[in-house]
């Protein structure tokens, strides 16, 4: 399964390969990156023309994105980018915390020196881009978490999480320039430190704290972009 985030430079299709899966990945990435904003209307013929394809692969991509909760089809009105489902953000974060805490705990049971070196190289790269490219940091953050799952032999579990966390990823890209990157890197560092110390409980706790970070910013994001969200009562208690 493709990663949730695709390099913006890769928003082109290889017409020598199956088009529909590529188009799904590209449109999905554009939605998650907020290039296609909530309630933006999408046109089959316009997208077909933009990407040089027939309408059929566009229609097929729409169907899969509807199933993932990223698009909605309104009869007689058209296809629209769905608002961010607030309950899905909260549910996705909960599932991700439970899964990733166990992944990190498994790694801490027997710390692999090669993995620790690799993760610390990633931390260095994260620090290098922190001040100049918040968007690139998000990509490196994604790589960091994928590396943890892969090292635990659970890359398939991460693939399962991709659609689960898509609404979380949309939230991150709305205000990526305001991400608390320095704090996130410190949290990544704490996770790696605890894995290296083979402290299973501390490694899990560090992971849980890290993945709860989004809860700190949700109220402010909702207030700044109220039209971007639906099912927001899960947060406000209204």
N, C-alpha and C positions, 0 to 999 in steps of 0.2 A: 504494500500500500504506500502511496506517495506521502511525503512529509506534508505537514500542514502549510509550511512556508516555502515558497519557491522564489528564488532570486528574481528580482524585478527585471533583470536583463534577459531572463529566460521566458518572458511572456510572449514567446513566439512559438509557432507550431512547426514540427518536422513533418512535412507532408509525405515523407517516405514511410511513416509509421501510422498506426491507427490514430485517427484524429480525435474521436470522441473522448477517450480517456485523457488525452493531453488537454483538451479544451476544458474538461472538468477540473483538472488540476490548476490551470491558469485562472479560470473564473473563480475558483475557490480561493486561490491566493489573493486575487484582487479584492474579494469580499473581506477576507480576514485582515488584509492590510489597510482596509478602509479606503481603498482606491474606488471601489464601488460602495457607496455609502448606504446606510439603512434607508429603505423606501425608495431607492433609486430604481427606476423602471428600466428593464432590459428588453431589448427588441431582438427577436430571432433573426429577421432579415438583416438588421444592422450589424449584429455580431457575425453573422455568416459572411457578410461583405468584408467586415474588418479583418477577419481571419482567413478569408479566401476559401471558404468551405460551403457546402450545401447546408440547408436548414436542418437536415436530419441529425447530424452530430451535435448541433446546438441544442436541439430538442432533447436529445439523450442526456447531454450534460445537465440541462435544466432539471430533468427528472431525478438524477442522483443527488443534486444539490437541494432539491425540495425534500428528499428523504432525509438529508442530513440536517434540515432545519435552517438552511441558509437562504433559500428562496421560497417564495410563495406565489402560487398562480391564482389570480383573481378572475373568475369567469367574466367575460365581456370587458375586462379592464386591462389585463396583461400580466406579465411576470415581474415581480418586484423583489429586491433584496429585503429579507426579513429584518425587522428590528432585532436587536440582541435580546435573547431570552434570559432575563435575569435569573430565573430559577435554574436554568440550564448552566449558567455561570457558577452558581453556588453548588449545584449537584456535581458538576464536572470537577470543581476544585476539591470537593470532598472525596470523590473517587480517586482522583490523582494523588491526593495526600496519602490515602490508605495504601495504594499500590506502590508508590515510590518510596515510602518509608520502609516497606518490606524489602524492596529492591536494595536500598542502601544498607539495611540491616544485614542482608545476605552477603554483601560485599565486605562488610566489616568483620564478618566471622573469620575471614582469612584474607587479610589485606595483600594484594598483589603489588609488589614494588613497581613493576612495569606500568600498571594501571595508575598508580599514584603519580608517577613521573608524567604520564600522559595527561592526567587531569590538571596537574600543576602547570603544564605548558598551556593548557586551555585557559587557566586563570590568568596567566601572563598576557595572553592574547586579549582576553576580556578587558583587562586593565588598559591595554594599549589603545583600544578603540573607545573606551568609556567616555572620554571628553569630547570626541569628535564625531561619533557615529552611533547614536542610540539605536537606530534601526539595525545596524550591523551587530550591536550587542545582543539584540533579541535573537538573531540567527545563531550567535555563539552560545547563548543560553540554551537554545534548542539542542544544539550539538552536545552540550555538556550533559543534559538529561538523557539524551539518546545514548551517549557513551556509557552512562551508568547502567542503563537497562541492558545494553549489549554485553557489557562486561559480566553481568550476572547471568548471561545466557537467556535473557528475557526480552529480546528485541521484538518478538512477536506480541508481547504484552504492550509494548510501547505503540506498536501499530494499532492495537485495539484502542488505545487511549486517544489516538488522533481525532476521530470524530467527537469523542466525549469532551475534549478540551477546546474544540473549535470556537465556542463562544468566549471562553477565557482569552484565547489568542486575539479575538476581535477587540476585547477591552484593552489589552496591552497596546495595540496599535493605534487606538484612538488618541492616546496621550503619551506616545512613546518618548517624546522629547522631555517629558517630566518624570520619567522613570527614576526611582532612587537607585541608580546603577551602582554607586559605591557601596550602598548597603547590601544590595543583591550579591555583589562580588564577595563581600565579607561573609555572607551566608553560605555561598558556594565554598569558600575557603574553609569554613567551619565544618561543612559536610566532609570535605576531603581530609581535614585534620582528624576527624573522629573515625573515619574509615581506616586511616593509617594507624591510629592508636588501637584499632580493633575493639572499640567501645561501641557495641551494638546499640545499646539503649541511647547513648548520646548521639550517635549517628542518625538514628530514627528521629530523635527529638529535634535535631538541627534541620532535618528535611521537613518535618511538619511545620516548624516555625517559618521556614523559607516559603513554603507553599501557602501559608496563611497571609503572606504579605499583600496579596491582591485585596483581601478584605479591608485593609486599611485605606485603600484608595477608592473603593467602590462608591461610598456615599458622595464623595466630591465629584467623581466622574458622572454619576447619575444626575447630580445637580447641574453640572455644566452642559450635559448633553441629554436632557430629558426625552427628547423626541427619538433618541436612538434606541430606547429600551422598551420592553414590554414585560409584563408579569413582575413589576417592580415591588409589589406588595410584600414579597418575600424579604425585602430589605427594610422597607419603611414601616411595616407593621400596620398599614392602613387597612 
